[in-house]
Amino acid sequence: MAKHGRLSDPFRVDKPRKFRLEDVDPEDTRGLKDEEHAEDVLRRGVEELAEEQEKLYAQDRWSLLLVFQAMDAAGKDSTIKHVMSGVNPAGCQVFSFKAPSSEEIDHDFLWRCVKCLPERGRIGIFNRSYYEEVLVVRVHPEFLQRQQLPDRLVTKRIWDERLEDIAAFEKHLARSGVAVIKFFLNVSKKEQKRRFLARLDEPEKNWKFNVGDVKERERWDEYMGAYEEAIRATSTGECPWYVVPADNKWYMRAVVADAVVARMKALDLEFPVMDEERRRGLEEARSFLKDRRSGRREGGE
């Protein structure tokens, strides 16, 4: 059996202070020969993930939070769809965070995500997250103005302060039994352009296209700078970032599945062990059911 994490470990940010986004090649496919090989790895990962999720749900001690961040057209939706394809829907929940509502703006920036955290035994998936507050809001300061913060709190350090708050929040989650994994799906600007054009050329994909996404490409370098700072400030051993090459979707999905399985394996999940009282109760139930079956046969019920 392959070592869990072998495929994803090279993309985990273990030394955040030295991390540079430019060092990660969006086209990288190390370790996998081709798309067919990657699909086989993904299939096995999905099977193992389903097994671990069943234990997670039964044990009811841990929960798992997967955070996905990326530029537009990087493949967040399809990655979530493929990696989680074998998971029992009863034990998984997905939330997509778009522009905040007026109610959400009137609360602290973590509030709307805190409401959606997974309870014990479940897997929670954030398609975008509280990190938008140090990414898109940082690139677009006008969004910060709408948050009606007291003037004296909006200082030059506000982004550093928010990153500190996020790191502290994630440490709190880790200490509360929430295993957090964060993925930045690292698509190149060139590949994003190709995917945008594909959305325009194929009628069935037109609905995915947003004119505003093209305008955001003009701020690509600003976004990359914001992502790099966020990753450097918040990647920890407890709540790591994985910067996953995203130009080849087949490779990206295999890497994500590998990282999720490795994290769940590290939790040492097990099905609950029955104590003596519980075992006696099960035996009593067995005897009762057997008696009921024999009674129906004898009585013609």
URURLIN-V923130 format. One record per backbone hydrogen bond with DSSP energy under -0.5 kcal/mol. CO is the residue of the C=O (numbers start at 0). NH is the residue of the N-H. E is the energy in kcal/mol with one decimal. If there is no record, write none. Layout:
co=CO nh=NH e=E
co=CO nh=NH e=E
This chain:
co=2 nh=5 e=-1.7
co=4 nh=8 e=-3.1
co=7 nh=10 e=-2.1
co=8 nh=11 e=-1.7
co=10 nh=242 e=-2.6
co=11 nh=13 e=-1.3
co=14 nh=17 e=-1.5
co=15 nh=18 e=-1.2
co=19 nh=22 e=-1.8
co=20 nh=23 e=-1.8
co=22 nh=24 e=-0.6
co=23 nh=25 e=-0.6
co=24 nh=27 e=-1.9
co=25 nh=246 e=-2.2
co=25 nh=247 e=-0.5
co=28 nh=31 e=-1.8
co=33 nh=37 e=-2.2
co=34 nh=38 e=-2.4
co=35 nh=39 e=-1.6
co=36 nh=40 e=-2.1
co=37 nh=41 e=-2.7
co=38 nh=42 e=-2.4
co=39 nh=43 e=-2.1
co=40 nh=44 e=-2.2
co=41 nh=45 e=-2.8
co=42 nh=46 e=-2.0
co=43 nh=47 e=-2.2
co=44 nh=48 e=-2.5
co=45 nh=49 e=-2.1
co=46 nh=50 e=-1.7
co=47 nh=51 e=-2.5
co=48 nh=52 e=-2.5
co=49 nh=53 e=-1.6
co=50 nh=54 e=-1.4
co=51 nh=55 e=-2.6
co=52 nh=56 e=-2.5
co=53 nh=57 e=-2.1
co=54 nh=58 e=-3.1
co=55 nh=59 e=-1.9
co=61 nh=120 e=-3.7
co=62 nh=178 e=-3.0
co=63 nh=65 e=-0.5
co=63 nh=123 e=-3.5
co=64 nh=66 e=-0.5
co=64 nh=180 e=-2.6
co=65 nh=67 e=-0.5
co=65 nh=125 e=-3.0
co=66 nh=68 e=-0.5
co=66 nh=182 e=-3.3
co=67 nh=127 e=-2.4
co=68 nh=184 e=-2.2
co=70 nh=73 e=-1.4
co=74 nh=78 e=-2.0
co=75 nh=79 e=-2.5
co=76 nh=80 e=-2.4
co=77 nh=81 e=-2.5
co=78 nh=82 e=-2.7
co=79 nh=83 e=-2.0
co=81 nh=84 e=-1.0
co=83 nh=86 e=-1.4
co=87 nh=90 e=-2.3
co=88 nh=91 e=-1.4
co=90 nh=122 e=-2.5
co=92 nh=124 e=-2.5
co=94 nh=96 e=-0.5
co=94 nh=126 e=-3.1
co=95 nh=97 e=-0.7
co=100 nh=104 e=-2.2
co=101 nh=105 e=-1.2
co=103 nh=106 e=-1.5
co=107 nh=110 e=-1.5
co=109 nh=112 e=-0.9
co=109 nh=113 e=-2.3
co=110 nh=114 e=-1.7
co=112 nh=115 e=-1.3
co=113 nh=116 e=-1.4
co=118 nh=121 e=-1.8
co=121 nh=63 e=-2.2
co=121 nh=123 e=-0.5
co=122 nh=92 e=-2.2
co=123 nh=65 e=-3.0
co=124 nh=94 e=-2.8
co=124 nh=126 e=-0.6
co=125 nh=67 e=-2.8
co=125 nh=127 e=-1.1
co=126 nh=96 e=-2.0
co=128 nh=131 e=-1.9
co=129 nh=132 e=-1.5
co=130 nh=133 e=-1.8
co=131 nh=134 e=-0.9
co=131 nh=136 e=-2.1
co=134 nh=138 e=-2.3
co=135 nh=139 e=-2.0
co=138 nh=140 e=-0.5
co=139 nh=142 e=-2.1
co=139 nh=143 e=-0.6
co=140 nh=143 e=-0.6
co=140 nh=144 e=-1.5
co=141 nh=145 e=-1.0
co=143 nh=146 e=-1.4
co=144 nh=147 e=-1.3
co=149 nh=152 e=-2.0
co=149 nh=153 e=-0.7
co=150 nh=153 e=-1.2
co=152 nh=154 e=-1.4
co=154 nh=157 e=-1.5
co=156 nh=160 e=-2.9
co=157 nh=161 e=-2.3
co=158 nh=162 e=-2.2
co=159 nh=163 e=-2.1
co=160 nh=164 e=-2.3
co=161 nh=165 e=-2.4
co=162 nh=166 e=-2.4
co=163 nh=167 e=-2.3
co=164 nh=168 e=-2.6
co=165 nh=169 e=-2.6
co=166 nh=170 e=-1.9
co=167 nh=171 e=-2.1
co=168 nh=172 e=-2.1
co=169 nh=173 e=-2.4
co=170 nh=174 e=-2.1
co=171 nh=175 e=-0.7
co=172 nh=175 e=-1.1
co=172 nh=177 e=-2.5
co=173 nh=176 e=-1.1
co=176 nh=62 e=-2.0
co=176 nh=178 e=-0.7
co=177 nh=179 e=-0.7
co=178 nh=64 e=-3.1
co=180 nh=66 e=-2.8
co=181 nh=241 e=-2.5
co=182 nh=68 e=-2.8
co=182 nh=184 e=-0.7
co=183 nh=185 e=-1.0
co=183 nh=243 e=-2.0
co=184 nh=70 e=-0.6
co=184 nh=186 e=-1.4
co=185 nh=245 e=-2.1
co=187 nh=191 e=-2.3
co=188 nh=192 e=-1.9
co=189 nh=193 e=-1.8
co=190 nh=194 e=-2.3
co=191 nh=195 e=-2.5
co=192 nh=196 e=-2.4
co=193 nh=197 e=-1.8
co=194 nh=198 e=-1.8
co=195 nh=199 e=-1.4
co=196 nh=200 e=-2.4
co=197 nh=201 e=-1.9
co=200 nh=202 e=-0.7
co=201 nh=204 e=-2.5
co=201 nh=205 e=-0.5
co=202 nh=205 e=-1.2
co=204 nh=207 e=-1.5
co=205 nh=208 e=-1.6
co=209 nh=212 e=-1.5
co=209 nh=213 e=-0.8
co=210 nh=213 e=-0.8
co=210 nh=214 e=-1.1
co=211 nh=215 e=-1.6
co=212 nh=216 e=-0.8
co=213 nh=216 e=-0.8
co=214 nh=217 e=-1.3
co=215 nh=218 e=-1.7
co=216 nh=219 e=-1.6
co=218 nh=222 e=-2.3
co=219 nh=223 e=-2.6
co=220 nh=224 e=-2.1
co=221 nh=225 e=-2.2
co=222 nh=226 e=-2.9
co=223 nh=227 e=-2.4
co=224 nh=228 e=-2.1
co=225 nh=229 e=-2.2
co=226 nh=230 e=-2.7
co=227 nh=231 e=-2.4
co=228 nh=232 e=-1.9
co=229 nh=233 e=-1.2
co=230 nh=234 e=-1.5
co=233 nh=235 e=-0.7
co=237 nh=179 e=-0.5
co=238 nh=235 e=-1.2
co=239 nh=181 e=-2.2
co=240 nh=12 e=-2.8
co=241 nh=183 e=-2.9
co=241 nh=243 e=-0.9
co=243 nh=185 e=-2.7
co=246 nh=248 e=-0.7
co=247 nh=250 e=-0.8
co=247 nh=251 e=-2.3
co=248 nh=252 e=-2.5
co=249 nh=253 e=-1.1
co=250 nh=254 e=-2.2
co=251 nh=255 e=-2.3
co=252 nh=256 e=-2.4
co=253 nh=257 e=-2.1
co=254 nh=258 e=-2.2
co=255 nh=259 e=-2.3
co=256 nh=260 e=-2.4
co=257 nh=261 e=-2.3
co=258 nh=262 e=-2.0
co=259 nh=263 e=-2.3
co=260 nh=264 e=-2.7
co=261 nh=265 e=-1.7
co=262 nh=266 e=-0.6
co=263 nh=266 e=-1.0
co=263 nh=268 e=-0.6
co=264 nh=267 e=-1.6
co=274 nh=278 e=-2.3
co=275 nh=279 e=-2.3
co=276 nh=280 e=-1.9
co=277 nh=281 e=-2.0
co=278 nh=282 e=-2.3
co=279 nh=283 e=-2.3
co=280 nh=284 e=-2.0
co=281 nh=285 e=-2.4
co=282 nh=286 e=-2.5
co=283 nh=287 e=-2.4
co=284 nh=288 e=-2.5
co=285 nh=289 e=-2.4
co=286 nh=290 e=-2.4
co=287 nh=291 e=-2.3
co=288 nh=292 e=-2.3
co=289 nh=293 e=-2.4
co=290 nh=294 e=-2.4
co=291 nh=295 e=-2.0
co=292 nh=296 e=-2.0
co=293 nh=297 e=-2.5
co=294 nh=298 e=-2.6
co=295 nh=299 e=-1.5
co=295 nh=300 e=-1.2
